[in-house]
Amino acid sequence: MTGEETVPVRPRIYAACLAAYSAGRSHGRWIDALQEPAEISAEIRAMLAASPVPGAEEWAIHDHQGFGDALVSELETVERIAAIAALLRDYPAAVVARFVDGSGAGLAGEALREAFEDAYGGSWEHAEGLAHDVLIEDGEVSERLALYLDYDRLVQDEEINGSCDLVKDGDLIHILWKRR
């Protein structure tokens, strides 16, 4: 084995007490995002209960780790945080980030997972495999005609026509369908 392997950071958020923040004090807690929403909420309630400002009720996300390029706002719901973290556990981070910042914006919980799984078309090492699986196996192009195709251009045209997003991640090409 050559080089260093990077271990992905487990998704987590830093939930900060807004009452303490407004009073010029720092109070918050790192919370594992790979939990059920109820467990994340319980940790946030415990953090607020331990606040140096009595009766603290409001919180915000002041930092996050392990979410890759997915945009995580300070006011995300615990349902959305948990759903994004679960997708990151099960799918490539670059694909999840593209989806949650695009078609998945505003979705949370099971609705986010269902929409992602409906849109995610899989991954391939090269454009030929992607075009073959998408066009030939779906019956849009015959095997005989496929011998004459420029696969890279076909894949590029699919993206240009707006039917999909192609996400290149390392040596793989992933496809996110828009028309499903």
C-alpha positions in Angstrom: 0.0 0.0 0.0 1.4 3.4 -0.9 0.4 6.8 0.4 -1.8 7.6 3.2 -5.4 6.5 3.4 -7.8 9.1 4.7 -10.5 7.9 7.0 -13.7 9.8 6.5 -14.8 12.0 9.4 -18.1 10.8 10.9 -20.7 13.5 10.3 -21.3 15.7 13.3 -22.6 19.2 14.2 -21.6 21.7 16.8 -24.9 22.9 18.3 -24.4 26.2 20.1 -26.7 27.8 22.7 -27.9 31.1 21.2 -28.7 32.6 24.7 -25.0 32.1 25.7 -23.8 33.4 22.4 -25.9 36.5 22.8 -24.5 37.0 26.3 -20.9 36.8 24.9 -20.2 33.3 26.1 -19.5 30.2 24.2 -21.5 27.1 25.1 -22.3 24.2 22.8 -21.6 20.6 22.1 -20.3 18.4 19.2 -23.1 16.0 18.4 -22.9 12.8 16.3 -25.2 13.3 13.3 -25.5 9.5 12.6 -28.3 9.1 15.1 -32.0 9.2 15.0 -33.5 12.8 15.1 -34.9 12.1 18.5 -31.4 11.3 19.9 -29.9 14.4 18.3 -32.7 16.5 19.8 -32.1 14.9 23.2 -28.4 15.9 23.1 -29.3 19.4 22.1 -31.8 19.7 25.0 -29.1 18.4 27.4 -26.7 21.0 26.0 -29.3 23.8 26.5 -30.1 22.6 30.0 -26.4 22.9 30.9 -26.2 26.4 29.5 -24.7 29.2 31.7 -27.8 31.2 30.8 -30.9 30.0 32.6 -33.9 29.0 30.5 -31.9 28.7 27.3 -34.1 27.4 24.5 -32.7 28.4 21.1 -29.7 26.8 19.3 -28.0 26.9 16.0 -25.3 24.9 14.1 -22.1 26.9 14.5 -19.9 24.3 12.9 -20.0 20.9 11.2 -17.6 18.1 10.1 -17.9 15.1 7.9 -20.6 16.5 5.5 -18.2 16.8 2.6 -19.3 19.6 0.2 -22.9 19.4 1.3 -24.1 22.8 2.4 -25.3 22.7 6.0 -26.9 25.9 7.3 -27.0 27.0 10.9 -30.7 26.5 11.0 -31.0 23.0 9.6 -33.6 20.7 11.3 -32.4 17.7 13.2 -34.4 15.6 10.7 -32.5 16.9 7.8 -29.1 16.6 9.6 -29.8 13.0 10.4 -31.0 12.2 6.9 -28.0 13.8 5.2 -25.6 11.9 7.6 -27.4 8.6 6.8 -27.0 9.2 3.1 -23.3 10.0 3.6 -22.9 6.7 5.4 -24.5 4.8 2.5 -23.4 6.7 -0.7 -20.4 8.6 -2.0 -20.1 12.1 -0.4 -19.7 14.0 -3.7 -23.0 12.6 -5.0 -24.9 13.3 -1.8 -23.6 16.8 -1.7 -24.7 17.5 -5.3 -28.2 16.1 -4.5 -28.9 17.8 -1.2 -27.7 21.1 -2.5 -29.8 20.8 -5.7 -32.9 18.6 -6.1 -32.9 17.6 -2.4 -33.0 21.2 -1.1 -35.7 21.5 1.5 -36.3 17.8 1.9 -35.7 16.0 5.2 -36.1 12.6 6.8 -37.4 9.7 4.7 -38.5 12.1 1.9 -34.9 13.0 1.4 -33.7 9.4 1.2 -36.6 8.4 -1.1 -35.9 11.3 -3.5 -32.2 10.5 -3.5 -32.6 6.8 -4.1 -35.1 7.6 -6.9 -32.6 10.0 -8.6 -29.3 8.1 -8.0 -28.6 6.0 -11.1 -25.4 4.4 -10.0 -21.7 4.7 -10.8 -19.3 3.7 -13.6 -15.6 3.7 -14.3 -16.0 5.2 -17.8 -18.6 6.8 -20.0 -19.0 3.7 -22.2 -20.3 1.6 -19.3 -22.7 4.4 -18.3 -24.0 4.9 -21.8 -24.3 1.2 -22.4 -26.3 0.6 -19.2 -28.5 3.7 -19.6 -29.1 3.7 -23.3 -28.7 0.1 -24.5 -30.1 -1.9 -21.6 -33.1 0.5 -21.4 -33.8 -0.3 -25.1 -33.2 3.3 -26.4 -30.3 2.1 -28.7 -29.7 -1.3 -30.2 -26.5 -3.3 -29.6 -25.6 -3.0 -33.3 -26.0 0.7 -33.4 -24.0 1.0 -30.2 -20.8 0.0 -32.0 -20.8 3.4 -33.7 -21.5 5.6 -30.8 -19.3 8.2 -29.2 -20.0 7.3 -25.6 -18.3 10.3 -24.0 -20.4 12.6 -26.2 -23.6 10.8 -25.5 -23.1 11.1 -21.7 -22.1 14.7 -22.1 -25.3 15.4 -24.1 -27.5 13.8 -21.4 -26.1 16.3 -18.9 -26.3 19.2 -21.3 -29.9 18.4 -22.1 -30.7 18.6 -18.4 -31.9 15.1 -17.9 -29.2 14.4 -15.3 -26.2 15.6 -13.3 -22.9 13.7 -13.7 -20.7 13.7 -10.6 -17.1 12.8 -11.1 -15.6 11.4 -7.9 -12.1 10.0 -8.2 -12.2 7.4 -11.0 -16.0 7.0 -11.0 -18.8 8.8 -12.8 -22.1 8.9 -10.9 -25.4 9.8 -12.4 -28.3 11.7 -10.7 -31.5 11.7 -12.8 -33.6 14.8 -12.9 -36.5 13.4 -14.9 -37.8 10.7 -12.5 
